Amino acid sequence: MVNISRRLNKVVAGVVLVLFCSASLTGCASFRRKFIRQNKNKDAKEDFIPVLEPVEYQPVVTSPMDSYKSHYAMVKAYFSDVYAALASRDPSEKRERYLIDQIIAHLRGMEGLLSGDRKLEVQKVAGLLDGVLKELDKPSGLQRQDLLKGSVHKVETDIRSKLKPDMVKEFIAVP
């Protein structure tokens, strides 16, 4: 009885071994195809890509009044950001400094579009903002927040009362 069970175990083990070897040698055809490199077809014609003619676009022409209006809108938007930055009061004044620099840049753009006494008014307002930047240069312990907010508010009211696009139509320099 023990002999028969040993023989039976050997036969079963042999059959399993034969099945395993045959499965590993033949394998699944799609599985083998996945890992066999295919030869490149030398007769295949490379695709021709035509070179397109460049299209030249017309430059965008904006009137000086439209440019002034866009500068004015950006100044108004930056003032709201300045108020938010002054209210949060981070230890570093980088954000406030950046926003005020942007306002000054847009004021310089507005200045280039104006003529006469309105141009001098824009220069005066930009000078007030330079004073705000000097206040920001001081160490944070020596800065007076009420002066900063008051100066920024004064500049904003000056801009809104004297430099609105409707009020400066006749001062816009036409090239």
C-alpha positions in Angstrom: 0.0 0.0 0.0 2.8 2.4 0.9 4.5 1.4 -2.4 1.4 2.2 -4.4 1.0 5.6 -2.8 4.6 6.4 -3.4 4.3 5.5 -7.0 1.2 7.4 -7.4 2.8 10.5 -5.8 5.7 10.1 -8.3 3.4 9.8 -11.3 1.4 12.8 -10.2 4.6 14.8 -9.6 5.9 13.8 -13.0 2.6 14.8 -14.7 2.7 18.2 -12.9 6.3 18.7 -13.9 5.6 17.8 -17.6 2.6 20.2 -17.6 4.7 23.0 -16.0 7.5 22.6 -18.5 5.3 22.5 -21.5 3.4 25.6 -20.3 6.6 27.5 -19.6 8.1 26.6 -23.0 5.1 27.4 -25.1 3.4 30.1 -23.1 0.7 32.4 -24.3 1.3 33.7 -27.9 0.1 37.3 -27.0 2.3 37.3 -23.9 5.4 36.2 -26.0 4.6 38.8 -28.7 4.7 41.5 -26.1 8.3 40.9 -25.3 9.7 40.1 -28.7 11.2 43.0 -30.7 9.8 43.4 -34.1 12.1 44.2 -37.0 11.5 47.6 -38.5 10.1 47.7 -42.0 12.8 49.3 -44.2 10.3 49.7 -47.0 8.0 52.0 -45.0 7.9 55.5 -46.4 8.5 58.3 -43.9 5.6 60.7 -43.6 6.1 64.0 -45.3 5.1 67.0 -43.2 4.6 70.1 -45.3 6.0 73.4 -44.0 3.2 75.9 -43.7 3.6 79.5 -44.7 3.8 81.8 -41.7 0.9 84.0 -41.1 1.7 87.6 -40.1 -0.9 89.1 -37.8 -1.7 92.7 -37.8 -0.4 94.6 -34.7 -3.1 95.4 -32.2 -4.0 99.1 -32.4 -5.3 100.6 -29.3 -6.3 104.2 -28.9 -4.5 106.3 -26.3 -7.9 106.6 -24.4 -8.2 102.8 -24.3 -4.7 102.5 -23.0 -5.4 105.1 -20.3 -8.6 103.3 -19.3 -6.7 100.0 -18.9 -4.0 101.6 -16.8 -6.7 103.3 -14.6 -8.6 100.0 -14.2 -5.3 98.2 -13.1 -4.5 101.0 -10.6 -8.0 100.6 -9.0 -7.5 96.8 -8.8 -4.0 97.2 -7.2 -5.3 99.6 -4.6 -7.8 97.0 -3.3 -4.9 94.5 -3.1 -2.8 97.0 -1.2 -5.5 97.5 1.4 -5.7 93.8 1.8 -2.0 93.5 2.2 -1.8 96.3 4.7 -4.6 94.7 6.7 -2.8 91.3 6.9 0.6 92.9 7.8 3.0 90.1 7.1 6.4 90.5 8.7 8.0 91.1 5.2 6.7 94.0 3.2 7.5 92.4 -0.1 3.9 92.1 -1.2 3.0 95.7 -0.3 6.2 96.9 -2.0 5.4 94.9 -5.2 1.8 96.2 -5.4 2.9 99.8 -4.9 5.6 99.4 -7.5 2.9 98.1 -9.9 0.7 101.1 -9.2 3.7 103.4 -9.9 4.4 101.6 -13.1 0.8 102.1 -14.3 0.9 105.7 -13.2 4.0 106.2 -15.3 2.1 104.7 -18.2 -0.8 107.1 -17.6 1.7 110.0 -17.4 3.1 109.1 -20.9 -0.4 109.4 -22.3 -1.3 112.8 -20.8 -0.2 116.3 -21.5 -0.3 119.6 -19.6 -1.2 120.0 -16.0 -2.7 116.5 -15.7 0.7 115.1 -16.4 2.1 117.1 -13.5 -0.7 115.8 -11.3 0.2 112.2 -12.1 3.8 112.9 -11.3 2.8 114.4 -7.9 0.7 111.3 -7.1 3.6 109.0 -8.0 5.8 111.1 -5.7 3.4 110.5 -2.9 3.7 106.7 -3.5 7.4 107.0 -3.5 7.0 108.5 0.1 5.0 105.4 1.0 7.8 103.2 -0.3 10.3 105.1 1.9 8.0 104.5 4.9 8.1 100.8 4.0 11.9 100.9 4.0 11.9 101.6 7.7 12.1 98.6 10.1 8.7 97.2 10.8 8.8 98.4 14.4 9.3 102.0 13.3 6.6 102.0 10.7 3.4 103.9 11.4 0.5 101.8 10.0 -1.9 104.7 10.3 0.4 106.9 8.2 0.8 104.2 5.6 -2.9 103.5 5.3 -3.7 107.2 5.3 -1.1 108.0 2.6 -2.4 105.2 0.4 -6.0 106.3 0.9 -5.0 109.9 0.0 -3.3 108.8 -3.2 -6.3 106.7 -4.1 -8.8 109.6 -3.5 -6.5 111.9 -5.6 -6.5 109.4 -8.5 -10.3 108.8 -8.3 -11.1 112.5 -8.0 -8.6 114.0 -10.6 -7.6 111.3 -13.0 -10.7 109.5 -14.0 -10.8 108.7 -17.7 -13.8 110.9 -18.3 -12.1 113.9 -16.7 -8.9 113.7 -18.7 -10.3 113.2 -22.2 -9.0 116.6 -23.4 -5.6 116.0 -21.9 -4.9 112.8 -23.7 -2.0 113.4 -26.2 -2.9 112.1 -29.6 0.2 110.8 -31.5 
